[in-house]
Amino acid sequence: MLWQELRGDKARARVRRQHPLGPYVIDFYVPSARLAIEVDGEQHDPAANRKRDAYLRRQGIQTLRIPSLDLFDDVRRGEWLQVIERTIHERGS
């Protein structure tokens, strides 16, 4: 669902899906903005997320974590897309 909104030029930057970074696979990655986008469901372990975020931060990569339930709500999904586009713009794309 989110991929349909991010693919192509819709996010105004190239977005990679299921991108490997070190020992991790990132849900979505925007190389030009050094931005990782993670969609978190109930199965995600907060301690593991903190460890992953710390690793990515050390690599100069910012992480946005989106609760998966937000993507089923058109308004919330739209708000997240605005956050993503703004963050891409601010980080250099």
BAGU-766909 format. One record per atom (N, C-alpha, C): x negated, y negated, z negated; residue in one letter. Coordinates in pm, whole numbers, plus 50000, padded with zeros to 5 digits. Last residue first. Example, Ala and Ser with C-alpha at 12.3 -4.5 7.8 and 13.67 -1.06 7.14 Angstrom:
2
487155022549292S;486335010649286S;487104999749213S;486815056949220A;487705045049220A;486805033049220A;
END
This chain:
93
482764840350086S;483194844850220S;483924833950291S;481974832549823G;481114830349938G;481534835650072G;483554833049603R;482284840449597R;481514840349728R;485844819349672E;484964813449572E;483584820149570E;487014837749856H;486624824149899H;485594818049802H;487524859249687I;486664860949804I;486134847349849I;489314846949509T;488024851749461T;487044853849575T;491474841749680R;490794830549613R;489404834849566R;492184868049752E;491754858549855E;491004846849794E;492884878249495I;491834884349575I;491304874449678I;495014861549424V;493814862049339V;492644867749420V;496814868249629Q;496314854549618Q;495044853949534Q;497264894749562L;496644891649691L;496104877449693L;498564891249317W;497244897449320W;496544894649452W;500974880049411E;500104872349320E;498684877949320E;501964901549560G;501644888849626G;500724880249541G;502414919549352R;501454922949457R;501024910349530R;504434905449213R;503134907949148R;502064911449252R;506464906349413V;505974893649359V;504594895449297V;506874934049460D;506474925049568D;505874912049516D;505654960349280D;506484948449266D;506004938149368D;503744978849305F;505104982849344F;506094971349335F;501474968749196L;501524969749341L;502874974149394L;501684970948924D;501874957748984D;502024958449135D;500924997048870L;502354993948872L;502644980248933L;498114995448861S;498785001548977S;500274998248984S;496464965948774P;497314977048727P;498134982548844P;493324958648894I;494744956548919I;495524968348864I;490394942148833R;491144954248800R;492634951148810R;487584931349001L;488984927948971L;489704941148945L;484194925648936T;485274935448948T;486614929048914T;481264914349104Q;482404911449018Q;483484921849042Q;477904922849113I;479224925249172I;480304922549068I;475294924049034G;475804911349085G;477174912449149G;474534946448908Q;474224946049051Q;474704932949114Q;475624942648661R;474164942348671R;473704941748817R;478294947248732R;477874933748693R;476354932248703R;478244975048767L;478484966348882L;478034952048853L;477794983148498Y;476864986948605Y;477004977348723Y;480104972648380A;478784967948336A;477734971148443A;482094987448509D;482054972948526D;480684967348487D;481465013348412R;481395010348555R;481264995348579R;481995009048138K;480665013448182K;480455010348331K;484705002548148R;483744992848094R;482324996248140R;485735026748249N;485885014448326N;484885003848280N;485195043948037A;484525046248165A;484605033748254A;486975032647852A;485535033047823A;484735035147952A;489515036347976P;488985022947951P;487475022747923P;490195058048233D;489625057748099D;489005043948074D;493135061948421H;491825055548407H;491435054548260H;495715071048433Q;494675081048423Q;493285074948403Q;497395049848480E;497305054848343E;496145064648325E;495475031048720G;496685037648673G;496465042548531G;494015004248883D;494015012548763D;495395017948730D;492054996849144V;493474998649111V;493535008748998V;489494973549189E;489864986649136E;491354986749100E;487304958349390I;488714957949352I;489104972049313I;484334939849386A;484944953049375A;486374951149328A;482424917849573L;483644919349494L;484154933549502L;480634903049734R;480154911549624R;481274913449522R;481464890649955A;481774883749830A;481244891349709A;480684908250152S;480304894250167S;480544886250039S;481894933250073P;480454930950064P;480054916250068P;484384942749891V;484184931849986V;482704928049980V;485994973449838Y;484794965449819Y;484684955249930Y;488164994549655F;488004984949765F;486784976349735F;487365015649474D;488615016149552D;488515007249676D;484105029249472I;484945017649443I;486195018449531I;482425053849317V;483165051149440V;484195040549404V;479105054449166Y;480555052449165Y;481115051249306Y;476365053449145P;477025066049109P;478555065549118P;476145030149406G;475425037549302G;476145050549274G;479065029649559L;478115020049503L;477415026949387L;481125038449831P;480175042849729P;479235031549688P;484475028949879H;483075025749911H;482155030549799H;487275029349948Q;486555040849892Q;485065039849924Q;487165005050207R;487975013350117R;487155025550075R;486084971950255R;485834986250270R;486644993850166R;486864943250429V;487104950750307V;486884965550338V;485784912550552R;485784927150572R;485924934050437R;488144885850515A;486814891650496A;486904906550521A;490754878350513R;489774868650561R;488344872950533R;492564897650471A;491974891950349A;490934881350383A;493134904250737K;494194898950653K;493664892350526K;491584915850926D;491214902250883D;492224896250785D;491644949450815G;491524939850925G;491074926450871G;493324953550496R;492584958150613R;492584947850725R;494984944550292L;493584940550292L;492844943750422L;497504955350317E;497394940850302E;495954935950318E;497004982350324Q;497684976250439Q;497554961050436Q;495954986250067W;495074987050182W;495704980650305W;498194986149906L;497304974549902L;496394974450024L;499175011950000M;500005000050000M;499124987450000M;
END
